[in-house]
């Protein structure tokens, strides 16, 4: 691996295994984060019921007509996040800001999972259409759905195994014992 975005693979089969591993890792991270969010919401449910009502509505969605668009933030509504040089700071102390960060992280993981799943499906489709699994490839993950792949010649060398060595053993001296 040269860079986080560029990956060299000896074979297409190795690429498929790598994508499978990424998918399972993203699924695991998503489940862990979801359970952590649930725990936070359950433990703080009794103390901050009014603060969490907004977040619950975001999670459950609108119970009215599903064709209606989600409500967006009004321009006159005050944002609780303030930029300070290179960071954003939540204006307030409590669980709401923490949960917003967890939800942002969960959303990012889910979009990355979806992107890698699409890439894996496309590679599998190429293999089903006749792409040789022995070909080498370089994958560039640019943060967008159309990942870029360049195929190379097979990097796997198929040389015959041979071993040469010289084996030297000293001659054993025999001693005769007379009684």
N, C-alpha and C positions, 0 to 999 in steps of 0.2 A: 504494500500500500504506500503510495507516494504522498497522497494528500487525503484529507477527509472526504473530499468530493470525487477524487479519481481512484478507481480500484482496478488493479490488474488481476485477471483470472487466467489460470492455465487452461481451463476448459469451460465450456458453457454449463456443464453439469455442476462445476464448482460455483459458478455464478448463481445457479438455481438454489443450491444449498445455502449460499450466503444470503440470498433474498428471503428464503424460508426462515433462517435464523433471525433476521431483522424483523420479520413479521411477528414471530413469536415473542421477541423481546418487546416490541411495541405493544402487543396485546397484554403482556404481563404488566408493563408499566401503566397502561391504561386501567387495568383492573385494580392495581395497587392504589393508584391515585383516586379512583372512584370510591374505593372502600374507605380511604382516608378522609375524603370529603364527606362521606356518609357519617363516619364516626364524629367528625367535627360538628356536623349539623345536629346529630342526635344529642351530643353532650351539651351543646349550647342552646338547645331548643327552648328550655324553660326560661333562661335568663334574657335572651335577646329575640323574643318572638316577633316584635315589630320590625327589627332590622332585617331578619331573615325572610320576611314575607316577600320582599322584592326578588330575592334569589330563588325562592321556591317557585314563584311565578315564572321565572326564566327557565327553570328546569322542567316544570310540568307543561309549560306553554299555555297558550290561551285556551280556555274551555269553550269559547264562543265559536263562531264560524271558522273552520279551518282554512277557508279560502282567503280570509283577510290577512293582510301583511302583518308581520310582527311590529309591535310599536317600537319606534325608534326614539332615541333621546331627543327631547325638544331642545332647541337652541337656548331657550331661556332657563332650562333646568341646569342647576349647578353641578359641576363635575367634582368628584371628591379626590381626583388625582391632580397633583401639581408637579410640574417639571422644575427640577433644580439641577442645573448644569447637566450632567450625564445620567441622572436617575429621575424616576417619577416617584413621588411620595404620596401615600394615602393620607388624606386629611381626616384623622380620627383614630381612635384606639378601639379595637374590638375585632370581632370575628369576621365582619363583613369584608374588609379589605383583604384579609388573608384568604378568604374563600374566593374572592374575585381572582386573585393570583392563581389559586389552584385550578379554577375553571379555565383560565387562559392557557395554563400549561396542559390541561386535559384536552382542550380543543386543538392545540398545536400537535399533540401526540396523535390524536385521531386523524388529523389531516395528513400527517406524515405516514401513518399506517395505511390510509386509503391510497396514497401516492405509491408506496412501495408495493402494495397489493396489485395495483394496476400494472406496474412494471413487471411484476412476476407473472401475471396472467399473459401479458404480451410476449414475454420470453418463452413461456410454455407453449403458446400458440405458434411461435416461430419454430420451435422444436418439433411440434406436431406436423408442421408443413414441410419439414425436411431439413431443417438446420442441423448440421452435424454437431453432436455434443463434444467432440474431441477438439473443436476449434478453440483457440484462445481468444480472449476479448478484453477490452478496456472499457470500463463503465464510468461515465461522468454524470454524477448526480448534481444537477444545477439548481435544485430547490423548486423546480417546476415539474409538471407531469411528463412532458416529453424528455425523458432521460436520453442521453446520447451514448450509443454503443459503437465501438469500432472493433471489427473482427481482425484477428491476427492469425498467423500460422500457429499451429499447435506448439506450445512451449514445452510440452512433455517430451522428453527425449527417450527413445526406446532403444537404448544400446543394450547389447548382450552383456551379461554379467560375467566377468572373468576375474580370477584371483591367482596371483603368482607370488610365491614366497620361497625362500631358501630355508630349509630346516636342517640345522646342525646340532648334532648331539655328540658329546665327547664319548670316547670309547671307555667302557667300564674296565677298571683294573681289577684283576683277580689276585687275591693273596692266598697263599697256601699255608695252612697252619699245621705244624707237625707236633704230634704228641708223643 
